[in-house]
């Protein structure tokens, strides 16, 4: 089963955002300039990353149900 390229790109971007969010949360890494930071920005990165990965997961589950 091959994933469409647009879902792969979304999944890759979601993985990057989750990784950055976790690095911000647990390692104290700050990738944003001071004037662009806000409270709980790491959590927002993680949630957006999961949201970007969700279409690929739903596509895989849909294909598995059809087989």
C-alpha positions in Angstrom: 0.0 0.0 0.0 1.5 3.3 -1.1 0.6 6.6 0.6 -0.1 9.6 -1.7 2.8 12.1 -1.7 0.6 14.9 -0.2 -0.1 12.7 2.9 3.6 11.9 3.2 4.5 15.6 3.1 1.9 16.3 5.8 3.1 13.4 7.9 6.7 14.6 7.6 5.8 18.2 8.6 3.7 16.9 11.5 6.7 14.8 12.7 8.9 17.8 12.6 6.5 20.0 14.5 6.0 17.3 17.2 9.8 17.0 17.5 10.2 20.7 17.8 7.4 21.0 20.3 8.8 18.3 22.5 12.3 19.8 22.3 10.8 23.2 23.4 8.8 21.5 26.2 11.4 19.1 27.6 14.8 20.5 26.6 14.0 24.2 26.9 14.9 24.9 23.3 13.5 28.1 22.0 13.2 28.4 18.2 11.0 31.5 18.1 12.3 35.0 18.6 11.4 36.5 22.0 8.6 38.8 20.5 6.9 35.8 18.8 6.8 33.5 21.8 3.6 32.9 23.8 2.5 30.8 26.7 2.3 27.1 26.0 3.7 27.5 22.4 5.3 24.0 22.7 1.9 22.4 23.3 0.5 24.2 20.3 3.4 22.8 18.1 2.6 19.3 19.4 -1.1 19.6 18.8 -0.7 21.0 15.3 1.8 18.3 14.5 -0.7 15.6 15.5 -3.4 17.3 13.5 -1.1 17.2 10.4 -0.4 13.5 10.9 -4.0 12.5 11.3 -5.0 12.4 7.6 -2.3 9.8 6.8 -3.4 7.7 9.8 -7.1 7.9 8.7 -6.1 7.0 5.1 -4.2 3.9 6.3 -7.1 2.8 8.5 -9.6 3.4 5.7 -7.5 1.2 3.3 -7.2 -1.5 5.9 -11.0 -1.6 6.5 -11.6 -1.9 2.7 -9.3 -4.9 2.4 
